[in-house]
C-alpha cells in the first residue's frame, strides 16, 4: 500500500484535507500528490446554494409552511419543539439529486412538523403545504429524488407510527404498532372483529367468522398489517369499508386465509391494500403479492373416505387435501371439490388404499376437466396408486399418478 502525503495545488497550497476540495468552490490547476500532477484544470464547485454542509441547532417556529424555520444546514438538530411548530426544507433547486437533509427532533414528547420549501415541492408526493410529522426523539433523512420531490427515510418504530424505507410517515389512528391476540367474530364486514394492532394473532377462527383491517386512511402508505391465523380452519379478512380494496376487490368481499397461515397486508395507496404470504402448507404455496382465495368445503388435513356410487353425481365427495380411499370396488369412486372453491396451484392427493381393486375419480361438474378429460368420465385409479391433482385454472385439474411406497 502506498502512503499519500504532501497534497498541494498551485492556487491553494497545503489545504487541510482532500474532503475540503468539494466545498471550496475554487478552480484548481495541477493538484499534486507527492509532487506528481494528478489533476489538471479541474474545477471543484460547491453544489449547495444557501445550505451549509454541517450540523446546527434550529429553533422550531411557526405553524405553516410560510412561517416555519428554514433549514440551512445538512443536519438540523431541532429544538423548542411543541407538536405545532415546524421547520422547512431548503428549496429543491438548491441541492443536487440524491442529496440528503437530516432532521433530528430533540423533543422527548412532542412531534415536529417538517414542510417542503414551496407548495410545488412534495414530500413523499404530498404537497409541501402539508406537514410531514416527525415523532419525538426521531431522526428522519429527506433525500432529493428529482426536481419536485423529497423522499423520506427512517428506521424508527414507535407505539403509534411505523417507519422504514421510503414511506410516507404519519400517525396511526386507532392502530398500535405492536402484537395482539384477536378473536374472529361475525360473518360480514360490518360485524367482523376490528384489527387494532400491526400484528394480530387470530383465535377462534371458523369458516364463517373473520376480522377487518383498520381504515386505510388511518395508516401511511407502506404500512403493514400482519394477520396470523392460529387455527386449523380458514378465516376471513375484510377491509374496513366498501371503498377500501384488498388486491383490487371491494372490502365487502372477504379474503379467505387458510389455517396456520400468515398474511401481510401492505397499504399501496389511498384505496388499496395488497396481500402477500410466504407460507408452505399442505394445500398450497403462497409467494409474492397475490390474491388469496378459499378452500371452501375442504379442510387442509388428511382424511379417510369410503368410495361410493357409480357416477359423478353419486360418488363420495372429497373434503380433505389428502384423502385415503377405502372400499374400492372397480365401479365406485370419489368426486373432487369444485374448482371454484380453491385457488390456482392447490394440490390434492387421492390414495387408493386397496391392494387389488381400482376405483374411479371424477371432477365436480361436467365443465371441469381432469387432464383434459370431461368430468363425467372417470379417471381410473388402480390399486395402491396415488393421484396428485393440481388446480391449473377455473376449468382444469392436472393429474399425475405415482405408486404407494408399500
Steps between C-alpha positions, in 0.01 A plus 500: 500500500635845402475781754376832364643819649582860412175567310523853349379706205615805312237741635426388855801315639491282809120477530413282800336204327383369167139514634528880519540523124129447444399803706755755389334584169846599373647414159803275541787445263751225541415324828810317618535184708860438602608762248322327206217661308180299550246750360521772244257789450235348728241733652344384828175676582271504797161360380305647792332840480410647836567172683815438700647151519504475880281459809316769691227548758180651369205636699165377367266792428176578322200282426500493117737451209527878467624581851682175588872531577719452189755218514840634391729209591515138385433379853242698697469431872158648572423636847201673666264248342138504620299292246382818323817677395699396199793531263522499122747335268719703266378560145547189289680711240768579760629141526593223256299183440581243769592762758381425855384730778477350849243640741533406867203551731665550838174503696426197713124555484395733218472444126664729245350629174725501194393683183654521157609843380213566261154363423626345176772308682371175647607273784416141408273641228300705752482876439744692715230710664407179684743432782693177526482399867821385667440319831671594823860387526521401134743589220370495143704543182345685206660412167456698179349257248443741214427868433168490684520216753661424834483141626530425869684212657518382857527195719300573810194324634297665773174406669290677240716537190690278263815608323717308260617553143357771278156524652257775577510526876203607701291432803331163531149581605358222713776252414785422736832381359520189713373143530153399617271199515162539333195270503338475157135613503197555281423386149523829303719806468268685737525266799849355448752560780703821455877471471665758727863381504758472224536127570182309587486133596151371424330254734167320483499499121229322305414494132236766563649757738773753443677829564527836325799719431524854638373785283751548222500876564628441853842366400779627273585358159729201544359410840464129560245299695596140576214255558579153634229235500591279795219251436460214256186644341499765232408852603385820331664839474304806389610855437346770716261646244351412163731750330813353661624224270707187562687394186255707299190334649238698691534462874152359548637185337713309746845377418533145626820399676576137582566361842853534639581769245650845536387775263653847469279787383685805368336836432574583136305823460191679632265215407706183462645233726714230341558167669803278494577173665798267518359192666527142378201295605367160403256650255683791341811708467464878522765731374515867410207738466205282402132482567419226746186295458315243701495132555124491520364176640840334509740472793877516496532157655544128440173306491356157428205464260298197392454475123135517394263525203558418137480848337623853549172590667506235776873454555634575849604866542866574578516744793869490602817591315641150551241224473556127555216318329380168632257243358602530137288261289583577136177691427475732800699814561544855632425852377742794525399835653378775268786682328339830595544416867879505501789705365724439201794279594320316780595133506287205609606138547260207459635164617346166403561295812383178336771247425306338215213704358484827301267793566368805312583867552261761360515879485221696665307612193462430128702807401792421731772292336766264634801511268267605220245228566136592564384476859230241436771264379696355787874477539568137595735471797650155533566328831783640710532815287502866602334762278645851548272769361598865452249775429627667184219745435123541533423197283800268523663256737830343398563149632809290565504139621759345727538172685455463876828420671370183666 
